């Protein structure tokens, strides 16, 4: 029962579309109507409103962490806590609030990693920052961090349920970046700070 309740709570929390909510609060265009069409912080940043983008980033990351924190506080076991985090991530990517067409999950995934371990989240964020700084491709940085996260989780924490959860989450994240992968291969992907 704890597993089911934790998963349902995580999914509902993950389905809160912060990119849309924040954009409406700031009277910005719906992030699904321009740029990549992705309801996430990177696309909100394309409006030029850095505060709105930051609030979106924090909100999306908080969903993953909060789902796990609440599950732990009500006495859920490790498997149920992991399920809450994974469900929050899936809620962000496939939210019922947006017709199951959500964001790519980078920020929410980071929140889930933080729920498992601050060190794990820090290492994954470090990979993202390093690749982003070198290449100025946000998508490539996300893909690199996603590829590294399962390895990092096993190396740092050594728990099968955590590593499996992280691996599933990162596989979905990489799949959601399939259009970015095509653009990267074609040399047409927009860079951080670019116009597209």
C-alpha positions as CSV (number, residue, x, y, z in Angstrom):
1,X,0.0,0.0,0.0
2,X,2.8,2.4,0.8
3,X,4.4,1.7,-2.6
4,X,1.1,2.5,-4.4
5,X,0.3,5.6,-2.3
6,X,3.9,6.9,-2.7
7,X,3.8,6.4,-6.5
8,X,0.4,8.0,-6.9
9,X,1.4,11.0,-4.7
10,X,4.7,11.3,-6.7
11,X,2.9,11.2,-10.0
12,X,0.3,13.9,-9.0
13,X,3.0,16.1,-7.6
14,X,5.2,15.6,-10.7
15,X,2.2,16.6,-13.0
16,X,2.2,20.2,-11.7
17,X,3.5,22.1,-14.8
18,X,5.6,24.8,-13.3
19,X,6.8,26.1,-16.6
20,X,3.1,26.9,-17.5
21,X,2.2,28.1,-14.0
22,X,5.1,30.4,-13.7
23,X,4.7,31.7,-17.3
24,X,1.1,32.6,-16.6
25,X,2.1,34.3,-13.3
26,X,4.6,36.4,-15.1
27,X,2.2,37.0,-18.1
28,X,4.6,35.3,-20.5
29,X,3.7,33.3,-23.5
30,X,2.9,29.6,-22.9
31,X,6.2,27.8,-23.2
32,X,4.6,25.2,-25.4
33,X,3.9,27.9,-28.1
34,X,7.5,28.8,-29.0
35,X,11.1,27.6,-29.1
36,X,11.3,23.9,-28.6
37,X,7.7,23.8,-27.4
38,X,9.0,22.1,-24.3
39,X,7.4,23.1,-21.0
40,X,10.6,23.4,-19.1
41,X,13.1,25.9,-17.7
42,X,15.3,26.1,-20.7
43,X,12.4,27.1,-22.9
44,X,11.1,29.6,-20.4
45,X,14.6,31.2,-20.5
46,X,14.0,31.9,-24.2
47,X,11.6,34.6,-23.1
48,X,14.5,36.5,-21.6
49,X,12.9,36.4,-18.1
50,X,15.7,34.8,-16.0
51,X,13.7,34.9,-12.8
52,X,10.8,33.0,-14.4
53,X,13.2,30.4,-15.7
54,X,14.9,30.0,-12.3
55,X,11.6,29.6,-10.6
56,X,10.6,27.0,-13.1
57,X,13.9,25.2,-12.6
58,X,13.5,25.2,-8.8
59,X,9.9,24.1,-9.0
60,X,10.6,21.2,-11.3
61,X,13.5,20.0,-9.2
62,X,11.6,20.4,-6.0
63,X,8.9,18.0,-7.3
64,X,11.2,15.1,-7.4
65,X,12.8,15.8,-4.0
66,X,9.6,16.7,-2.2
67,X,7.8,13.5,-3.3
68,X,10.6,11.4,-1.8
69,X,10.9,13.6,1.3
70,X,7.1,13.2,2.1
71,X,7.2,9.5,1.4
72,X,10.1,9.1,3.9
73,X,8.4,11.3,6.5
74,X,5.2,9.1,6.5
75,X,7.3,6.0,7.0
76,X,7.7,4.5,3.5
77,X,10.5,2.1,2.9
78,X,13.4,2.6,0.5
79,X,11.6,1.0,-2.4
80,X,8.5,3.2,-1.9
81,X,10.6,6.3,-1.6
82,X,12.4,5.4,-4.8
83,X,9.0,4.8,-6.5
84,X,7.8,8.2,-5.3
85,X,10.7,9.9,-7.0
86,X,10.4,7.9,-10.2
87,X,6.7,8.6,-10.3
88,X,7.3,12.3,-9.8
89,X,9.7,12.3,-12.8
90,X,7.2,10.4,-14.9
91,X,4.5,12.8,-13.9
92,X,6.6,15.7,-15.2
93,X,7.4,13.9,-18.4
94,X,3.9,12.5,-18.9
95,X,1.6,14.8,-16.9
96,X,-2.2,14.3,-17.1
97,X,-2.5,18.1,-16.6
98,X,-1.0,18.7,-20.1
99,X,-2.4,15.8,-22.0
100,X,0.6,13.6,-21.1
101,X,2.9,15.9,-23.1
102,X,5.3,17.3,-20.5
103,X,8.9,18.4,-20.2
104,X,12.1,16.4,-20.8
105,X,12.7,15.8,-17.1
106,X,16.2,17.2,-16.5
107,X,15.4,19.4,-13.5
108,X,13.0,16.8,-11.9
109,X,15.6,14.1,-12.4
110,X,18.1,16.2,-10.5
111,X,15.6,16.6,-7.7
112,X,15.2,12.8,-7.5
113,X,18.9,12.4,-7.4
114,X,19.0,14.9,-4.6
115,X,16.4,12.8,-2.8
116,X,18.7,9.9,-2.9
117,X,22.0,11.7,-2.1
118,X,23.2,15.2,-2.2
119,X,26.6,13.9,-3.4
120,X,25.0,12.0,-6.2
121,X,23.1,15.1,-7.3
122,X,26.2,17.2,-7.1
123,X,28.3,14.8,-9.2
124,X,25.5,14.7,-11.9
125,X,25.1,18.4,-11.9
126,X,28.9,18.7,-12.2
127,X,28.8,16.6,-15.3
128,X,26.1,18.8,-16.7
129,X,27.9,22.0,-15.9
130,X,31.2,20.8,-17.4
131,X,29.7,19.6,-20.7
132,X,27.5,22.7,-20.9
133,X,30.5,25.0,-20.3
134,X,32.6,23.3,-22.9
135,X,30.1,22.8,-25.6
136,X,27.3,25.3,-24.8
137,X,24.8,22.6,-25.7
138,X,22.2,22.2,-22.9
139,X,20.8,19.0,-24.5
140,X,24.3,17.4,-24.8
141,X,25.0,18.3,-21.2
142,X,21.7,16.6,-20.1
143,X,22.5,13.5,-22.1
144,X,26.0,13.2,-20.6
145,X,24.6,13.6,-17.1
146,X,21.9,11.0,-17.8
147,X,24.5,8.6,-19.1
148,X,26.7,9.1,-16.1
149,X,24.0,9.1,-13.4
150,X,23.4,5.3,-13.1
151,X,27.1,4.7,-13.0
152,X,27.5,7.4,-10.3
153,X,24.6,6.0,-8.3
154,X,26.1,2.5,-8.2
155,X,29.6,3.9,-7.4
156,X,28.5,6.2,-4.7
157,X,25.6,4.4,-3.1
158,X,25.9,0.7,-4.2
159,X,22.2,0.0,-3.9
160,X,20.4,-2.0,-6.6
161,X,17.0,-0.4,-6.2
162,X,18.5,3.1,-6.4
163,X,20.6,2.3,-9.5
164,X,17.7,0.6,-11.3
165,X,15.4,3.6,-10.5
166,X,18.0,6.1,-11.8
167,X,18.7,3.9,-14.9
168,X,15.0,3.8,-15.8
169,X,14.6,7.6,-15.2
170,X,17.7,8.3,-17.3
171,X,16.6,6.0,-20.2
172,X,13.3,7.9,-20.4
173,X,15.2,11.2,-20.3
174,X,17.5,10.2,-23.1
175,X,14.5,9.0,-25.1
176,X,12.8,12.4,-24.6
177,X,15.8,14.0,-26.1
178,X,15.6,12.1,-29.3
179,X,14.9,15.2,-31.4
180,X,17.8,17.0,-29.8
181,X,20.1,14.0,-30.6
182,X,19.0,14.3,-34.3
183,X,19.8,18.0,-34.3
184,X,23.1,17.5,-32.6
185,X,24.1,15.0,-35.2
186,X,22.9,17.3,-38.0
187,X,24.7,20.3,-36.4
188,X,21.5,22.3,-36.1
189,X,21.0,22.2,-32.3
190,X,20.8,25.6,-30.6
191,X,23.4,26.5,-28.1
192,X,23.0,28.1,-24.7
193,X,22.7,31.8,-25.2
194,X,21.8,31.4,-28.9
195,X,18.6,32.6,-30.5
196,X,17.1,29.2,-31.4
